[in-house]
Amino acid sequence: MRIVIIGAGFAAMYAALSSARLRDIRGATPKDLEIVLVAPEPTLVVRPRLYEPKPETLTAPLLDVLKAIDVVYVQGRAETVDTKQRAVEVATGDGKRRTLAYDRLVVATGSQLFRPNVPGLAEFGFSVDSLADAIALDRHLTDLAARPATAARDTVVVAGGGFTGIEAATEMPARLRAVLGAAAKPRVIIVDRSEGIAPDMGEGPRPVIEAALRQLGVETRLGVGVAGLDQAGVTLSSGEHIDAATVVWAAGIRAAPLTEQIPAERDKFGRLLVDRDLRVPSVAGVFATGDAARAACDDVGNYALMSCQHATRMGAFAGNNAAAELLGEPTKPYHQKAYVTCLDLGEAGALFTRGWDRKVEMTGTEAKKTKQEINTVWIYPPKAERAAALASADPERVTDL
Ligand SMILES: Cc1cc2nc3c(=O)[nH]c(=O)nc-3n(C[C@H](O)[C@H](O)[C@H](O)COP(=O)(O)OP(=O)(O)OC[C@H]3O[C@@H](n4cnc5c(N)ncnc54)[C@H](O)[C@@H]3O)c2cc1C
């Protein structure tokens, strides 16, 4: 029997750990139940940190931990999924392909930036969504130092005033000063179609965010969109043109394209609708998890968000349940009552909220300490030590904040 997990993000990592954990608990061997993880690199990209400088350092190796728990790593990109034949075709590099049959499939392919058809976006837009994008932005910022000092050189426009846009924008004054020197006067402007900043965060946290933006001198243009980008900067739907050498697009993400190959219902973000066991109900043998799945996380109408916090725990349940079905064990319905947000606000500290109504619990340096701990400890893979790694993936205990 074989479980194939596609992806090497937070959800896939915990799917691998938790399926191996259950295999271990039931005394099954890797010969009885093979667990295979397929991804282009055996590396966890720490996406929640990609707004930081030196993004090339923001990865963590997975090979040793996978070896320690007897999970087979197959390097490559899953290109096609045949849910009738229960097979995944993987492009393994050098034009080679390999077909992997599965008894259970865990789709943990995550999400990626949605790039709408805005003129100039493909040519002139940067982002902090993937490792490659974050590295390209970091290099571009570094190269600004060699340009003549102009207002445009020192101006960054961030399109999107949600979670990612705010973190990218509030980090930017310090990043620009580090590149351009302390005398530089960076200008950072967030553009968002909503009338208020951080539209999804609600009324409670908004004053904290607004105060941080004021403190850092970050400007906003609200109720307007980006009409186009060009060499000189951006033109807004209001007609205003902002001269800016740097435009960061942070206006929404979608589930990765592989989800389109699963013949099942998806939401407006492309996420596969799953049942409480994280099974895609209409397709035998397929589970979806993390940013690739839309799952209820309690009985009162809350749904998992496209977040690391949810992906980690959803991964643990999906892996556990895929193994449980093959080992004749009862599955465990996914549930995640606790919900917190921790938003980095650059040199203005951070914001920590608890609950779905996002009650503000910590701000400033106190919240920043928690953010740093989350970003440098909590979200990293466990050590490559078998017993501890397997124990870390008990679905009932993962990310219970
Ligand atoms: C700048 C930024 C800041 C963020 N801040 C926060 C935060 O503060 N808190 C929070 O909770 N979340 C945050 N997030 C969101 C969080 O990073 C995502 O929700 C999380 O990464 C989702 O995990 P995942 O495992 O589902 O997918 P991902 O992390 O996207 O991983 C997907 C994996 O699938 C692989 N893959 C995709 N397609 C294929 C294929 N066809 N074949 C093989 N492999 C494939 C990818 O290579 C990758 O390894 C942030 C995201 C960004 C970009």
The ligand as an SDF file (V2000), in Angstrom:
LIG
                    3D

 53 58  0  0  0  0  0  0  0  0999 V2000
    4.7860   36.8390    2.8780 C   0  0  0  0  0  0  0  0  0  0  0  0
    3.8630   35.8520    3.5350 C   0  0  0  0  0  0  0  0  0  0  0  0
    3.5530   35.9970    4.8840 C   0  0  0  0  0  0  0  0  0  0  0  0
    2.7200   35.0810    5.5090 C   0  0  0  0  0  0  0  0  0  0  0  0
    2.4750   35.2360    6.8370 N   0  0  0  0  0  0  0  0  0  0  0  0
    1.7660   34.3060    7.4770 C   0  0  0  0  0  0  0  0  0  0  0  0
    1.5750   34.3840    8.8960 C   0  0  0  0  0  0  0  0  0  0  0  0
    2.0470   35.3170    9.5420 O   0  0  0  0  0  0  0  0  0  0  0  0
    0.8570   33.4170    9.4920 N   0  0  0  0  0  0  0  0  0  0  0  0
    0.3240   32.3730    8.7960 C   0  0  0  0  0  0  0  0  0  0  0  0
   -0.2980   31.5120    9.4220 O   0  0  0  0  0  0  0  0  0  0  0  0
    0.4780   32.2620    7.4690 N   0  0  0  0  0  0  0  0  0  0  0  0
    1.1790   33.2010    6.7840 C   0  0  0  0  0  0  0  0  0  0  0  0
    1.3560   33.0860    5.4340 N   0  0  0  0  0  0  0  0  0  0  0  0
    0.6500   32.0140    4.7020 C   0  0  0  0  0  0  0  0  0  0  0  0
    1.3810   30.6950    4.7600 C   0  0  0  0  0  0  0  0  0  0  0  0
    2.7060   30.8340    4.2980 O   0  0  0  0  0  0  0  0  0  0  0  0
    0.6350   29.6730    3.9090 C   0  0  0  0  0  0  0  0  0  0  0  0
   -0.6940   29.6020    4.3280 O   0  0  0  0  0  0  0  0  0  0  0  0
    1.3000   28.2990    4.0760 C   0  0  0  0  0  0  0  0  0  0  0  0
    2.5750   28.3420    3.4750 O   0  0  0  0  0  0  0  0  0  0  0  0
    0.4540   27.2040    3.4650 C   0  0  0  0  0  0  0  0  0  0  0  0
    1.0960   25.9830    3.6530 O   0  0  0  0  0  0  0  0  0  0  0  0
    0.8830   24.7900    2.6260 P   0  0  0  0  0  0  0  0  0  0  0  0
    1.7340   23.6730    3.0760 O   0  0  0  0  0  0  0  0  0  0  0  0
   -0.5550   24.5400    2.4090 O   0  0  0  0  0  0  0  0  0  0  0  0
    1.4290   25.3440    1.2280 O   0  0  0  0  0  0  0  0  0  0  0  0
    2.8190   25.9530    0.7850 P   0  0  0  0  0  0  0  0  0  0  0  0
    3.6110   26.4470    1.9170 O   0  0  0  0  0  0  0  0  0  0  0  0
    2.4550   26.8720   -0.3250 O   0  0  0  0  0  0  0  0  0  0  0  0
    3.5970   24.6990    0.1850 O   0  0  0  0  0  0  0  0  0  0  0  0
    3.1640   24.0780   -0.9980 C   0  0  0  0  0  0  0  0  0  0  0  0
    4.1880   23.0380   -1.4090 C   0  0  0  0  0  0  0  0  0  0  0  0
    3.6780   22.3230   -2.5370 O   0  0  0  0  0  0  0  0  0  0  0  0
    4.6740   22.2470   -3.5350 C   0  0  0  0  0  0  0  0  0  0  0  0
    3.9940   22.0690   -4.8300 N   0  0  0  0  0  0  0  0  0  0  0  0
    3.0990   22.8700   -5.4320 C   0  0  0  0  0  0  0  0  0  0  0  0
    2.7030   22.3280   -6.6010 N   0  0  0  0  0  0  0  0  0  0  0  0
    3.3560   21.1440   -6.7170 C   0  0  0  0  0  0  0  0  0  0  0  0
    3.3660   20.1060   -7.7070 C   0  0  0  0  0  0  0  0  0  0  0  0
    2.6220   20.1740   -8.8020 N   0  0  0  0  0  0  0  0  0  0  0  0
    4.1670   19.0260   -7.4950 N   0  0  0  0  0  0  0  0  0  0  0  0
    4.9350   18.9300   -6.3780 C   0  0  0  0  0  0  0  0  0  0  0  0
    4.9550   19.8690   -5.4090 N   0  0  0  0  0  0  0  0  0  0  0  0
    4.1780   20.9710   -5.5850 C   0  0  0  0  0  0  0  0  0  0  0  0
    5.4440   23.5520   -3.3850 C   0  0  0  0  0  0  0  0  0  0  0  0
    6.7130   23.4630   -3.9910 O   0  0  0  0  0  0  0  0  0  0  0  0
    5.5220   23.6240   -1.8510 C   0  0  0  0  0  0  0  0  0  0  0  0
    6.5450   22.8030   -1.3810 O   0  0  0  0  0  0  0  0  0  0  0  0
    2.1800   33.9930    4.7730 C   0  0  0  0  0  0  0  0  0  0  0  0
    2.4780   33.8410    3.4110 C   0  0  0  0  0  0  0  0  0  0  0  0
    3.3170   34.7480    2.7840 C   0  0  0  0  0  0  0  0  0  0  0  0
    3.6640   34.5580    1.3290 C   0  0  0  0  0  0  0  0  0  0  0  0
  1  2  1  0
  2  3  1  0
  2 52  2  0
  3  4  2  0
  4  5  1  0
  4 50  1  0
  5  6  2  0
  6  7  1  0
  6 13  1  0
  7  8  2  0
  7  9  1  0
  9 10  1  0
 10 11  2  0
 10 12  1  0
 12 13  2  0
 13 14  1  0
 14 15  1  0
 14 50  1  0
 15 16  1  0
 16 17  1  0
 16 18  1  0
 18 19  1  0
 18 20  1  0
 20 21  1  0
 20 22  1  0
 22 23  1  0
 23 24  1  0
 24 25  2  0
 24 26  1  0
 24 27  1  0
 27 28  1  0
 28 29  2  0
 28 30  1  0
 28 31  1  0
 31 32  1  0
 32 33  1  0
 33 34  1  0
 33 48  1  0
 34 35  1  0
 35 36  1  0
 35 46  1  0
 36 37  1  0
 36 45  1  0
 37 38  2  0
 38 39  1  0
 39 40  1  0
 39 45  2  0
 40 41  1  0
 40 42  2  0
 42 43  1  0
 43 44  2  0
 44 45  1  0
 46 47  1  0
 46 48  1  0
 48 49  1  0
 50 51  2  0
 51 52  1  0
 52 53  1  0
M  END
$$$$
